[in-house]
Amino acid sequence: MMNRKIASILLSAAALFLMAGAVQAAEPVALRILVVQAPDLKAYVHELGVAQGIIKKTGVSAMVRVWRAQFAGPDAGTVVVSLEFANLAALAKYYEAARSNAELGAELAKIATMRKVVSDSLYEEMSP
């Protein structure tokens, strides 16, 4: 099921990448948002830092951040991970690195065991 979800995300990202190439305007920022449940949040955040270091070594420009909802009613305590990419091309480069770089693939596999993904979304910046 997770492989099907990853394939769907990759296909969606590729489609967005192709559509973005057809537009001559400035490329929008791409933001991947994961809502997760992580029993050991401190260890999970640490491993995300390790992954960000590996991502940087691959030449991919991405900002990884972890957020915890505080004033969110029944959603207080919800943990959200954001991965911000300069554009869809950078996102595609990240997906390629995750697939082809053994060190990054191993780290992402380790991270996957540390959390349950509740939601996984891709956003495109809409500037005024």
C-alpha positions as CSV (number, residue, x, y, z in Angstrom):
1,M,0.0,0.0,0.0
2,M,2.8,2.4,0.9
3,N,4.6,1.7,-2.5
4,R,1.3,2.5,-4.3
5,K,1.0,5.7,-2.4
6,I,4.6,6.7,-3.1
7,A,4.1,5.8,-6.8
8,S,1.0,8.0,-6.8
9,I,2.9,10.9,-5.2
10,L,5.7,10.5,-7.7
11,L,3.3,10.5,-10.6
12,S,1.5,13.6,-9.3
13,A,4.8,15.4,-8.8
14,A,5.9,14.5,-12.3
15,A,2.6,15.7,-13.8
16,L,2.9,19.0,-11.8
17,F,6.5,19.3,-13.0
18,L,5.5,18.9,-16.6
19,M,2.7,21.4,-16.3
20,A,5.0,23.8,-14.6
21,G,7.4,23.5,-17.5
22,A,4.7,24.7,-19.9
23,V,4.1,27.9,-17.9
24,Q,6.6,30.8,-18.6
25,A,5.9,32.5,-15.2
26,A,8.2,32.3,-12.2
27,E,8.3,28.9,-10.7
28,P,6.3,28.5,-7.5
29,V,7.6,27.0,-4.3
30,A,6.6,23.4,-3.8
31,L,5.7,22.3,-0.2
32,R,5.1,18.7,0.8
33,I,3.2,18.4,4.1
34,L,3.0,15.2,6.1
35,V,0.8,14.9,9.2
36,V,2.4,12.1,11.3
37,Q,2.1,10.2,14.6
38,A,5.5,9.5,16.1
39,P,5.7,7.7,19.4
40,D,9.3,9.0,20.1
41,L,9.1,12.5,18.7
42,K,12.6,13.5,19.8
43,A,14.2,10.6,18.0
44,Y,12.1,11.1,14.9
45,V,13.1,14.8,14.7
46,H,16.7,13.8,15.2
47,E,16.5,11.4,12.2
48,L,14.8,14.0,10.1
49,G,17.9,16.2,10.8
50,V,20.1,13.4,9.7
51,A,18.0,13.0,6.5
52,Q,18.3,16.7,5.8
53,G,22.1,16.5,6.0
54,I,22.1,13.6,3.5
55,I,19.7,15.5,1.2
56,K,22.0,18.5,1.2
57,K,24.9,16.3,0.3
58,T,23.0,15.0,-2.8
59,G,22.8,18.6,-4.0
60,V,19.0,18.9,-3.5
61,S,17.9,22.2,-1.9
62,A,15.2,21.4,0.6
63,M,14.1,22.8,4.0
64,V,12.8,20.3,6.5
65,R,10.8,21.6,9.4
66,V,8.7,19.9,12.1
67,W,5.7,21.6,13.6
68,R,3.5,20.7,16.6
69,A,0.0,22.3,16.8
70,Q,-0.6,24.1,20.1
71,F,-3.8,26.2,19.8
72,A,-5.6,23.8,17.5
73,G,-8.7,22.7,19.5
74,P,-9.0,18.9,19.1
75,D,-6.0,18.8,16.8
76,A,-3.7,20.2,19.5
77,G,-0.5,18.1,19.6
78,T,-0.7,17.2,16.0
79,V,2.8,16.9,14.4
80,V,3.3,18.2,10.9
81,V,6.5,17.8,8.8
82,S,7.1,20.3,6.0
83,L,9.6,19.8,3.1
84,E,10.0,23.0,1.2
85,F,11.5,23.0,-2.3
86,A,12.4,26.0,-4.4
87,N,10.3,24.7,-7.3
88,L,8.9,21.5,-8.7
89,A,12.2,20.7,-10.4
90,A,13.9,20.6,-7.0
91,L,11.1,18.3,-5.7
92,A,11.6,16.0,-8.7
93,K,15.4,16.0,-7.9
94,Y,14.6,15.0,-4.3
95,Y,12.4,12.1,-5.4
96,E,15.2,10.9,-7.8
97,A,17.8,11.2,-5.0
98,A,15.5,9.2,-2.6
99,R,15.3,6.5,-5.2
100,S,18.9,6.4,-6.4
101,N,21.0,7.4,-3.4
102,A,21.5,4.3,-1.1
103,E,22.3,6.4,2.0
104,L,19.3,8.6,1.6
105,G,17.0,5.6,0.8
106,A,18.2,3.8,3.9
107,E,17.6,6.9,6.1
108,L,14.2,7.5,4.7
109,A,13.3,3.8,5.3
110,K,14.5,4.1,8.9
111,I,12.3,7.2,9.4
112,A,9.3,5.4,7.9
113,T,9.5,2.9,10.7
114,M,9.4,5.7,13.3
115,R,6.1,7.2,12.4
116,K,2.7,6.6,11.0
117,V,1.7,9.0,8.2
118,V,-1.8,10.3,8.7
119,S,-1.8,12.6,5.7
120,D,0.6,13.4,2.8
121,S,0.0,16.4,0.6
122,L,1.7,18.5,-2.0
123,Y,1.1,22.3,-2.1
124,E,2.1,24.8,-4.7
125,E,2.7,28.5,-3.7
126,M,0.1,31.0,-4.9
127,S,1.6,34.5,-4.6
128,P,-0.6,37.6,-4.9
